[in-house]
Amino acid sequence: MERAEWRPKAFRSGALPVFLVAFLLWLTPVSPARACEYNVRDIGFADLDSEPAILFGFVNNQTPERDVTTFKQVSYAALMDTIIRPEIINVDEQKLHPARKRLDEWSIGSFPAAVLVLPSGASRVIPVTKPGETFRDSLWAAVDGLLASPKRGEIVRKVSESYGVVLLVEGPRDEENEAAHTAAAAAIEAITARMAMLPKAVDHPPAIVTIERDQLPREQTLLWNLGLNPNDTQAPAAAVLYGRARRMGPLLRGADITERTLAGLLSIIGADCECGLDRSWMLGETLLVKWDQEVRAKVAKSLGFDPENPMIKMEMDQILLQGSSSAPKQPRRFDVDALAALGYREVEVPSDPGASAAAALAAAAAREPGPVAPSGNSARAALWTMLSLAAAVLAVGSGILLWAKGRTT
């Protein structure tokens, strides 16, 4: 009597080809360029900042317990929809806390007190007590002033519904202010004319928000947030904003505010998320604004997806990690000629923030763009694709041979 040879169920039922096809699909990676559905503006709306601003609240053992409780309740409630994270420190009990250096930096000797520290390390004392007011009332007013001002409200409205915003801070001379306005208007016109060519459509063109000279006193926190000394605005300044009120590139001052420079920065906002831009530029510094639920809902409806969805944030974070793996450590600018249909070239930006941005762009303009070499990230993706396909072919071939042998025996 001939002994029957044992075969796995998949071999006996003829199900092996289906299994192999599924295995092949699993091994074959999806092309990042095809999978990316976002542009730089989209990613700018997601809360992906690794380092928040911190509001340090300093108390000591003599601070009344009700004031400590008020500090916690008010700061956490008021800062819920912002990039600012509150932290209460008892200076008598937390003697080794790193933030204690801010006490010496600002010569703080009475409590309660507060210091706001930006991710860049810049800090500012926030007055939280006022004569004749309860601590709760003065604290609410102080925290609200960190986030709310007329121009920041205008920025949030416009940046949430338009392609981006050019923020202009006027200087003392009318002719310089007029030149800055002219450059901003020309840059916006150039970008608007080419918005139909973008990888992803944006309904509204860039907008201009202007802080006039007589409005400066009400925008002290915004000016400080931009890196301007509120008492020393001797020339106009400009910043390109996008997404969640993020700043694209450096703050431009005086002669650096040109149509070409502004158009170059604005064009990055509409670029595909796979453009290879360094993460530090893709996620520009976020201004201190109130990004509440109403604004979030409006943005989600406009984009067609919720940038606060954990799965979408995870996908965006992976895109940024892939881009950063081959990006240079030093920030780079993509110089986009507004007259070249949104084509771009890469230009090194000086690490010194005071260096002239216009000089870097002018140097690049003198050079003709050469052929674009594939990035290291693209090369790795191609290699992984070939290896995956080779493994899949080997698996399919081996499986078919085993299956055929099983049928013949």
C-alpha positions as CSV (number, residue, x, y, z in Angstrom):
1,M,0.0,0.0,0.0
2,E,1.4,3.4,-1.1
3,R,1.9,5.8,1.8
4,A,0.2,9.2,1.2
5,E,2.5,12.2,1.5
6,W,1.4,14.9,4.0
7,R,1.0,18.3,2.6
8,P,-0.1,21.6,4.3
9,K,-3.7,22.6,3.9
10,A,-2.8,25.5,1.7
11,F,-1.1,23.2,-0.7
12,R,-4.0,20.7,-0.7
13,S,-6.7,23.3,-1.3
14,G,-4.9,25.2,-4.0
15,A,-5.0,28.4,-1.9
16,L,-1.2,29.0,-2.2
17,P,-1.4,31.5,-5.2
18,V,-3.8,33.7,-3.3
19,F,-1.5,33.7,-0.3
20,L,1.5,34.5,-2.5
21,V,-0.2,37.4,-4.1
22,A,-1.1,38.9,-0.7
23,F,2.5,38.4,0.4
24,L,3.7,40.2,-2.7
25,L,1.4,43.1,-2.1
26,W,2.6,43.3,1.5
27,L,6.2,43.4,0.5
28,T,5.8,46.0,-2.2
29,P,6.2,49.5,-0.6
30,V,4.0,52.4,-1.6
31,S,5.9,55.2,-3.4
32,P,6.2,58.2,-1.0
33,A,5.6,60.6,-3.8
34,R,2.4,58.9,-4.7
35,A,1.3,58.5,-1.1
36,C,1.8,62.1,0.0
37,E,-1.5,64.0,-0.1
38,Y,-0.3,67.1,1.8
39,N,1.5,70.3,1.0
40,V,3.6,72.4,3.3
41,R,0.6,74.5,4.2
42,D,-1.3,71.4,5.3
43,I,1.5,70.2,7.6
44,G,1.7,73.7,9.0
45,F,-1.7,73.3,10.5
46,A,-0.8,70.2,12.5
47,D,0.4,70.5,16.1
48,L,3.7,68.7,15.7
49,D,5.9,71.1,17.6
50,S,8.4,69.1,19.7
51,E,9.2,72.0,22.0
52,P,6.4,74.2,23.4
53,A,6.8,77.6,24.9
54,I,6.6,77.4,28.7
55,L,5.0,79.8,31.2
56,F,6.9,79.3,34.4
57,G,4.9,80.3,37.5
58,F,7.1,80.9,40.5
59,V,5.8,80.6,44.0
60,N,7.4,80.0,47.4
61,N,6.3,78.6,50.8
62,Q,4.9,82.0,51.8
63,T,2.6,82.1,48.8
64,P,-1.0,81.6,49.9
65,E,-2.3,78.2,48.9
66,R,-5.4,79.8,47.2
67,D,-3.0,81.7,45.0
68,V,-1.1,78.6,44.0
69,T,-4.4,76.9,43.2
70,T,-5.5,79.9,41.2
71,F,-2.2,79.9,39.3
72,K,-2.7,76.3,38.3
73,Q,-6.4,76.6,37.4
74,V,-6.2,79.9,35.4
75,S,-3.0,79.0,33.5
76,Y,-4.1,75.6,32.5
77,A,-7.6,76.7,31.4
78,A,-6.4,79.8,29.5
79,L,-3.5,78.1,27.7
80,M,-5.4,74.9,26.6
81,D,-5.6,75.8,22.9
82,T,-2.1,77.3,22.6
83,I,1.5,76.2,22.2
84,I,2.2,77.5,25.7
85,R,2.5,74.9,28.5
86,P,2.3,76.1,32.1
87,E,4.5,74.9,34.9
88,I,4.3,75.9,38.5
89,I,7.6,75.9,40.5
90,N,8.0,76.3,44.3
91,V,11.4,77.9,44.6
92,D,11.8,76.8,48.2
93,E,11.2,73.2,47.4
94,Q,12.5,72.8,43.9
95,K,16.0,74.3,44.4
96,L,17.6,72.5,41.6
97,H,15.0,73.2,38.9
98,P,16.7,74.5,35.7
99,A,14.2,77.3,35.4
100,R,15.4,78.9,38.6
101,K,18.1,80.6,36.5
102,R,15.3,82.9,35.2
103,L,14.9,84.4,38.7
104,D,18.5,85.7,38.5
105,E,18.2,86.6,34.9
106,W,15.3,88.9,35.6
107,S,16.2,89.8,39.3
108,I,12.9,88.3,40.6
109,G,12.7,88.4,44.4
110,S,8.9,88.5,45.1
111,F,6.3,85.9,44.5
112,P,4.1,84.9,42.8
113,A,5.9,85.7,39.5
114,A,5.9,84.4,36.0
115,V,8.4,84.2,33.1
116,L,7.5,83.1,29.6
117,V,10.2,81.2,27.7
118,L,10.0,80.5,24.0
119,P,11.5,77.4,22.3
120,S,14.3,79.6,21.0
121,G,15.3,80.4,24.6
122,A,14.1,84.0,24.6
123,S,12.3,84.9,27.8
124,R,10.1,87.7,29.1
125,V,8.7,88.6,32.6
126,I,4.9,88.5,32.7
127,P,3.4,90.7,35.4
128,V,0.8,88.7,37.2
129,T,-0.1,91.0,40.1
130,K,-1.5,94.5,40.0
131,P,-2.3,96.9,42.9
132,G,-6.0,97.0,43.6
133,E,-6.8,93.8,41.7
134,T,-7.3,90.3,42.9
135,F,-4.6,87.8,41.9
136,R,-7.2,85.9,39.8
137,D,-8.2,89.0,37.8
138,S,-4.7,90.2,37.2
139,L,-3.5,86.7,36.2
140,W,-6.3,86.3,33.7
141,A,-5.5,89.6,32.2
142,A,-1.8,88.8,32.0
143,V,-2.3,85.4,30.4
144,D,-4.9,86.7,27.9
145,G,-2.5,89.4,26.9
146,L,0.0,86.7,25.9
147,L,-2.4,85.5,23.2
148,A,-4.8,88.2,22.3
149,S,-4.3,91.4,20.4
150,P,-6.1,93.0,17.5
151,K,-3.5,92.1,14.9
152,R,-3.1,88.5,16.1
153,G,-6.8,88.1,15.8
154,E,-6.6,89.3,12.2
155,I,-3.6,87.0,11.5
156,V,-5.5,83.9,12.8
157,R,-8.6,84.8,10.7
158,K,-6.6,85.3,7.5
159,V,-4.0,82.5,7.9
160,S,-6.7,80.0,8.6
161,E,-8.6,80.6,5.4
162,S,-6.0,81.8,2.9
163,Y,-2.8,80.5,1.3
164,G,-0.7,82.5,3.8
165,V,-0.1,85.9,5.2
166,V,2.6,88.6,4.7
167,L,2.9,90.4,8.0
168,L,4.4,93.9,7.6
169,V,5.6,96.0,10.5
170,E,6.0,99.6,9.5
171,G,9.1,101.7,10.3
172,P,9.3,105.4,10.8
173,R,9.9,106.4,7.2
174,D,7.0,106.5,4.7
175,E,9.1,105.8,1.6
176,E,10.5,102.5,3.1
177,N,7.0,101.4,4.3
178,E,5.7,102.1,0.8
179,A,8.5,100.1,-0.8
180,A,7.8,97.1,1.6
181,H,4.0,97.3,0.7
182,T,4.8,97.4,-3.0
183,A,7.1,94.3,-2.7
184,A,4.5,92.4,-0.7
185,A,1.7,93.2,-3.2
186,A,3.9,92.2,-6.2
187,A,4.9,88.9,-4.6
188,I,1.3,88.0,-3.8
189,E,0.3,88.9,-7.3
190,A,3.0,86.6,-8.7
191,I,2.0,83.7,-6.5
192,T,-1.7,84.2,-7.1
193,A,-1.2,84.0,-10.9
194,R,0.4,80.6,-10.5
195,M,-1.8,79.0,-7.8
196,A,-3.5,76.9,-10.4
197,M,-0.2,75.1,-11.0
198,L,0.2,74.0,-7.4
199,P,0.3,70.3,-6.5
200,K,-2.8,71.0,-4.3
201,A,-5.4,73.7,-4.8
202,V,-5.8,76.5,-2.2
203,D,-9.0,78.6,-2.5
204,H,-7.8,82.0,-1.3
205,P,-4.5,83.8,-2.3
206,P,-2.1,85.2,0.3
207,A,-3.1,88.3,2.3
208,I,-1.3,91.2,3.8
209,V,-1.6,92.2,7.5
210,T,0.0,95.5,8.4
211,I,1.0,96.8,11.9
212,E,1.1,100.6,11.5
213,R,3.2,102.8,13.7
214,D,0.4,103.9,16.0
215,Q,-0.6,100.2,16.5
216,L,2.8,99.2,17.9
217,P,2.0,99.8,21.6
218,R,-0.9,97.3,21.5
219,E,1.3,94.6,19.8
220,Q,4.3,94.4,22.2
221,T,4.0,90.7,22.7
222,L,3.7,90.0,19.0
223,L,6.7,92.1,18.2
224,W,8.8,90.3,20.8
225,N,7.6,87.0,19.5
226,L,8.8,87.9,16.1
227,G,12.2,88.8,17.5
228,L,11.8,92.6,17.3
229,N,12.7,95.0,20.0
230,P,9.4,97.0,20.4
231,N,11.4,100.1,21.3
232,D,13.7,99.8,18.3
233,T,11.7,99.5,15.1
234,Q,13.8,101.8,12.9
235,A,13.1,100.0,9.6
236,P,10.1,98.1,8.3
237,A,10.1,94.3,8.9
238,A,8.2,91.5,7.2
239,A,7.4,87.9,8.1
240,V,5.7,85.2,5.9
241,L,3.1,83.2,7.9
242,Y,1.2,80.0,7.1
243,G,-0.7,77.2,8.7
244,R,-1.1,77.5,12.4
245,A,0.4,81.0,12.4
246,R,3.9,79.6,11.7
247,R,6.7,81.8,10.3
248,M,8.3,80.6,7.1
249,G,11.9,81.4,7.0
250,P,13.6,84.4,8.7
251,L,12.3,87.8,9.7
252,L,13.1,90.2,6.9
253,R,14.1,93.8,7.6
254,G,14.7,96.9,5.5
255,A,16.3,96.3,2.2
256,D,15.8,92.5,2.5
257,I,12.0,93.0,1.9
258,T,11.9,92.4,-1.8
259,E,9.4,90.9,-4.2
260,R,11.7,88.1,-5.1
261,T,12.5,87.2,-1.5
262,L,8.8,87.3,-0.4
263,A,7.7,85.3,-3.5
264,G,10.4,82.7,-2.7
265,L,9.2,82.2,0.8
266,L,5.5,82.2,-0.1
267,S,6.1,79.6,-2.8
268,I,7.4,77.1,-0.3
269,I,4.0,77.1,1.4
270,G,2.3,75.6,-1.6
271,A,5.1,73.0,-2.3
272,D,4.5,69.3,-2.0
273,C,5.3,67.7,1.3
274,E,7.9,65.6,-0.4
275,C,9.9,68.6,-1.5
276,G,12.8,67.6,0.9
277,L,12.7,70.8,3.0
278,D,14.3,70.4,6.4
279,R,11.8,69.8,9.3
280,S,12.9,73.0,11.0
281,W,11.6,74.9,8.0
282,M,8.5,72.7,7.3
283,L,7.5,73.4,10.9
284,G,8.3,77.1,11.3
285,E,8.2,78.8,14.6
286,T,4.6,79.3,15.8
287,L,3.4,82.6,17.0
288,L,1.6,82.9,20.3
289,V,-2.0,82.9,19.2
290,K,-5.3,81.4,20.4
291,W,-6.1,78.5,18.1
292,D,-9.5,77.6,19.5
293,Q,-12.0,74.9,18.6
294,E,-13.9,77.2,16.2
295,V,-10.8,78.0,14.2
296,R,-9.9,74.3,14.2
297,A,-13.3,73.3,12.9
298,K,-13.1,75.9,10.1
299,V,-9.6,74.7,9.1
300,A,-10.6,71.0,9.0
301,K,-13.6,71.8,6.8
302,S,-11.5,73.8,4.4
303,L,-8.7,71.2,4.2
304,G,-11.1,68.2,3.9
305,F,-9.3,66.5,6.8
306,D,-8.7,67.2,10.4
307,P,-5.0,68.0,11.0
308,E,-5.5,67.2,14.7
309,N,-6.5,63.6,14.0
310,P,-3.9,61.4,15.6
311,M,-3.5,59.1,12.6
312,I,-3.0,62.1,10.2
313,K,-0.5,63.6,12.6
314,M,1.4,60.3,12.7
315,E,1.5,60.2,8.9
316,M,2.7,63.8,8.7
317,D,5.3,63.1,11.3
318,Q,6.6,60.1,9.3
319,I,6.8,62.3,6.2
320,L,8.9,64.9,8.1
321,L,11.2,62.2,9.6
322,Q,11.9,60.9,6.1
323,G,12.7,64.4,4.8
324,S,14.9,65.1,7.8
325,S,17.0,62.0,7.3
326,S,18.8,63.4,4.3
327,A,18.3,67.1,5.0
328,P,21.3,69.2,6.0
329,K,21.5,70.4,9.6
330,Q,21.9,74.0,8.6
331,P,18.5,75.5,7.5
332,R,18.1,76.0,3.8
333,R,15.9,78.3,1.7
334,F,14.2,77.3,-1.5
335,D,14.7,80.3,-3.7
336,V,11.7,80.5,-6.0
337,D,11.7,82.9,-8.9
338,A,8.2,84.3,-9.2
339,L,8.6,84.4,-12.9
340,A,9.6,80.8,-13.3
341,A,6.3,79.1,-12.7
342,L,7.2,78.1,-9.2
343,G,10.4,76.3,-10.1
344,Y,13.0,76.4,-7.4
345,R,16.6,76.2,-6.5
346,E,18.2,75.6,-3.1
347,V,20.2,78.3,-1.5
348,E,22.2,78.2,1.7
349,V,21.0,80.5,4.3
350,P,23.6,82.0,6.7
351,S,23.3,80.6,10.2
352,D,23.7,84.1,11.6
353,P,20.1,85.5,11.8
354,G,21.4,89.0,11.3
355,A,23.0,88.1,7.9
356,S,21.4,89.4,4.8
357,A,18.8,87.1,3.3
358,A,18.8,89.2,0.1
359,A,22.5,88.6,-0.3
360,A,22.1,84.8,-0.3
361,L,19.3,85.1,-2.9
362,A,21.3,87.4,-5.1
363,A,24.2,85.0,-5.1
364,A,22.0,82.2,-6.1
365,A,20.4,84.2,-8.9
366,A,23.8,84.7,-10.5
367,R,24.1,80.9,-10.9
368,E,22.2,78.9,-13.5
369,P,20.4,75.9,-11.9
370,G,22.1,72.6,-12.7
371,P,20.6,69.1,-13.0
372,V,18.9,67.9,-9.8
373,A,20.6,64.9,-8.2
374,P,18.4,62.3,-6.5
375,S,18.3,62.8,-2.7
376,G,19.7,60.1,-0.4
377,N,16.1,59.5,0.8
378,S,15.0,58.8,-2.8
379,A,17.9,56.5,-3.4
380,R,17.2,54.5,-0.3
381,A,13.6,54.2,-1.3
382,A,14.5,52.9,-4.7
383,L,16.9,50.3,-3.2
384,W,14.3,49.1,-0.8
385,T,11.8,48.8,-3.6
386,M,14.2,46.6,-5.6
387,L,15.1,44.4,-2.7
388,S,11.4,44.0,-1.8
389,L,10.5,43.0,-5.3
390,A,13.4,40.6,-5.5
391,A,12.4,38.9,-2.2
392,A,8.8,38.8,-3.5
393,V,9.8,37.1,-6.8
394,L,12.0,34.6,-4.9
395,A,9.1,33.8,-2.5
396,V,6.6,33.4,-5.4
397,G,8.9,31.2,-7.4
398,S,9.8,29.0,-4.5
399,G,6.1,28.7,-3.5
400,I,5.1,27.7,-7.1
401,L,7.7,25.0,-7.3
402,L,6.6,23.5,-4.0
403,W,3.0,23.7,-5.0
404,A,3.7,22.1,-8.3
405,K,5.7,19.3,-6.6
406,G,2.9,18.7,-4.2
407,R,0.3,18.3,-7.0
408,T,2.5,15.8,-8.9
409,T,3.1,13.6,-5.8
